[in-house]
């Protein structure tokens, strides 16, 4: 209910700002929604949506697999984690757009560059979050694994990952959002497909309703995915429904 009221408030503020500055400067919510409905009936726009979705899925999978693997290793090995943590934090703070020429040089134009740029945004923060989660595991759990003579892989699958599952879902939420940002930025800089390219093309033609329509679509998808992951995290918490 609170989310619905917040949404109504946002729409009301949006409508008020549109009336204040004029429809040419800020399209109304109704104009944006009608434009979005029209775009969803356009085959070319659906091709762009599919291109972004494909790159996003690959980027999220790579950022999660790489980030979780790196986080588990660095979290389980405290010395290695203490050495690598400031390096990873520095990489996270580095503006990724400065690395885009290098990405283009290695991967060229196309899907692989968009996926690589998206994964770059998601991998490091996921690794940092998982590393911190592994460090905070109760010491009795690793000791129990050693007492049962579990191998490294068995310890990871049966002890570390289940114990950090809530944080893994939080890492997935973060990885999804940042990978989406990376994919869109990649499409804006060097792509002929995807929603990022649609936005850049709309800017060139001063097509504000299309820009806002894409933003609303992306915002809606991000909210739905994050709410679904948040609900899953609540269910696996002790006492969750």
C-alpha atoms as one frame of an Amber mdcrd trajectory, in Angstrom:
protein
   0.000   0.000   0.000   2.852   2.380   0.876   4.505   1.642  -2.474   1.259
   2.392  -4.317   0.859   5.717  -2.492   4.475   6.582  -3.249   3.860   5.822
  -6.920   0.770   8.046  -6.964   2.766  10.833  -5.328   5.533  10.505  -7.916
   3.017  10.660 -10.770   1.348  13.710  -9.217   4.702  15.487  -8.860   5.582
  14.535 -12.435   2.272  15.942 -13.690   2.777  19.135 -11.709   6.292  19.657
 -13.057   5.060  19.037 -16.603   2.388  21.719 -16.186   4.953  24.070 -14.665
   7.705  23.806 -17.297   5.545  22.879 -20.293   4.979  19.659 -22.233   7.860
  20.398 -24.628  10.307  20.375 -21.723   8.729  17.498 -19.782   6.111  15.218
 -21.314   3.107  14.405 -19.129   2.716  10.930 -17.587  -0.241  10.216 -19.890
   1.736  11.185 -23.009   4.635   9.030 -21.847   2.427   5.987 -21.227   0.645
   6.303 -24.584   4.027   6.604 -26.309   5.291   3.525 -24.482   2.216   1.516
 -25.503   2.770   2.555 -29.117   6.445   1.617 -28.925   5.625  -1.821 -27.519
   3.586  -2.415 -30.661   6.537  -1.507 -32.886   8.575  -4.487 -34.111  11.842
  -2.513 -34.306  11.474  -1.366 -30.693  10.837  -4.934 -29.540  14.039  -5.974
 -31.323  15.899  -3.332 -29.305  14.253  -4.560 -26.089  15.302  -8.132 -26.908
  18.881  -7.006 -27.634  19.150  -5.257 -24.261  17.540  -8.205 -22.455  19.954
 -10.679 -24.050  23.023  -8.617 -23.143  21.681  -8.059 -19.622  21.107 -11.760
 -18.948  24.635 -12.637 -20.053  26.139  -9.742 -18.068  24.246 -10.633 -14.869
  25.242 -14.305 -15.134  28.901 -13.424 -15.672  28.981 -10.817 -12.908  27.289
 -13.189 -10.457  29.403 -16.238 -11.277  32.649 -14.277 -11.308  31.745 -12.106
  -8.322  30.553 -15.000  -6.147  33.583 -17.151  -6.999  36.011 -14.302  -6.307
  34.175 -13.269  -3.135  34.119 -16.800  -1.718  37.841 -17.330  -2.380  38.889
 -13.966  -0.926  36.487 -14.279   1.999  37.724 -17.743   2.922  41.381 -16.731
   2.613  41.695 -13.745   4.930  45.214 -12.672   3.891  44.325 -12.705   0.203
  41.138 -10.802   0.985  42.980  -8.112   2.956  45.395  -7.640   0.047  42.746
  -7.581  -2.687  40.002  -5.611  -0.925  41.550  -2.138  -1.447  42.369  -3.039
  -5.047  38.779  -4.099  -5.727  37.459  -0.998  -3.942  39.643   1.174  -6.178
  38.375  -0.618  -9.281  34.793  -0.126  -8.086  35.398   3.619  -7.654  36.991
   3.944 -11.109  34.580   5.409 -13.707  33.999   2.439 -16.004  33.391   4.655
 -19.019  37.136   5.393 -19.070  37.716   1.705 -19.824  35.262   1.557 -22.712
  37.904   2.197 -25.444  39.829  -0.801 -24.066  36.648  -2.907 -24.096  36.011
  -1.949 -27.719  39.607  -2.756 -28.639  39.357  -6.229 -27.107  35.770  -7.194
 -27.951  34.908  -4.923 -30.881  31.411  -3.667 -31.572  28.404  -5.849 -30.884
  26.968  -8.067 -28.185  30.249  -9.135 -26.595  31.300  -5.536 -25.831  27.922
  -4.715 -24.251  28.045  -7.882 -22.149  31.626  -7.200 -21.047  30.808  -3.625
 -20.076  27.732  -4.733 -18.142  29.658  -7.483 -16.328  32.419  -5.012 -15.423
  29.883  -2.894 -13.564  28.411  -5.800 -11.603  31.315  -8.143 -10.845  33.415
  -6.085  -8.419  30.603  -4.941  -6.066  29.205  -8.478  -5.997  32.644  -9.826
  -5.089  33.033  -7.262  -2.286  29.596  -8.043  -0.871  30.105 -11.811  -0.970
  33.593 -11.503   0.505  32.224  -9.571   3.472  29.438 -12.096   3.921  31.830
 -15.058   3.947  34.041 -13.293   6.500  31.056 -12.831   8.808  30.045 -16.505
   8.826  29.954 -17.977  12.324  33.337 -19.645  12.995  31.590 -22.840  14.128
  30.488 -23.565  10.557  33.969 -23.798   8.945  35.221 -25.711  11.987  32.361
 -28.181  11.604  33.246 -28.622   7.922  36.854 -29.365   8.844  35.730 -31.766
  11.576  33.646 -33.655   9.013  36.658 -33.634   6.661  34.788 -31.927   3.874
  36.803 -30.975   0.812  37.043 -27.367  -0.439  34.206 -27.760  -2.951  32.009
 -29.601  -0.453  32.615 -26.837   2.096  31.630 -24.178  -0.428  28.442 -25.945
  -1.579  27.237 -27.296   1.763  28.439 -24.631   4.206  29.521 -21.282   2.724
  26.864 -20.766   0.054  23.857 -21.802   2.198  25.102 -19.642   5.090  25.448
 -16.591   2.834  22.265 -17.128   0.780  20.467 -13.939   1.948  23.534 -11.892
   1.057  23.811 -13.705  -2.273  20.298 -12.542  -3.124  21.269  -9.013  -2.114
  24.332  -9.354  -4.347  22.078 -10.494  -7.196  19.924  -7.381  -6.748  22.999
  -5.177  -6.833  24.555  -7.066  -9.739  21.353  -6.833 -11.759  21.005  -3.068
 -11.288  24.644  -2.261 -12.013  24.864  -4.660 -14.954  21.760  -3.047 -16.454
  23.433   0.338 -16.098  26.598  -0.968 -17.749  24.735  -2.525 -20.668  22.780
   0.677 -21.299  25.910   2.832 -21.184  27.601   0.429 -23.577  24.674   0.671
 -25.984  24.794   4.469 -25.818  28.465   4.665 -26.720  28.909   2.110 -29.485
  25.902   0.118 -30.593  23.247   0.096 -33.265  20.809  -1.887 -31.154  19.315
  -1.826 -27.698  17.433   0.597 -25.491  20.546   2.683 -24.881  20.796   3.269
 -28.632  17.086   4.133 -28.721  17.629   6.802 -26.054  20.640   8.316 -27.853
  18.719   8.354 -31.130  15.738  10.007 -29.413  18.026  12.667 -27.918  19.334
  13.470 -31.394  15.758  14.022 -32.621  14.647  15.810 -29.420  12.027  13.085
 -28.889  11.339  13.544 -25.179   8.284  11.203 -24.943  10.374   8.308 -26.292
  13.189   9.023 -23.828  10.773   9.083 -20.902   8.998   5.966 -22.178  12.254
   3.988 -22.181  13.089   5.300 -18.701   9.661   4.264 -17.397  10.022   0.800
 -18.972  13.474   0.266 -17.466  12.362   1.626 -14.104   9.379  -0.717 -14.046
  11.474  -3.778 -14.921  14.115  -2.889 -12.317  11.470  -2.406  -9.619   9.762
  -5.720 -10.429  13.015  -7.695 -10.389  14.225  -6.065  -7.182  10.878  -6.617
  -5.452  10.874 -10.276  -6.478  14.415 -10.780  -5.149  13.607  -8.876  -1.954
  10.565 -11.087  -1.401  12.704 -14.201  -1.936  15.241 -12.908   0.576  12.522
 -12.313   3.168  11.181 -15.838   2.708  14.522 -17.474   3.476  15.196 -15.315
   6.520  14.465 -16.916   9.897  10.800 -16.311  10.615  10.146 -15.239   6.999
   6.770 -15.887   5.407
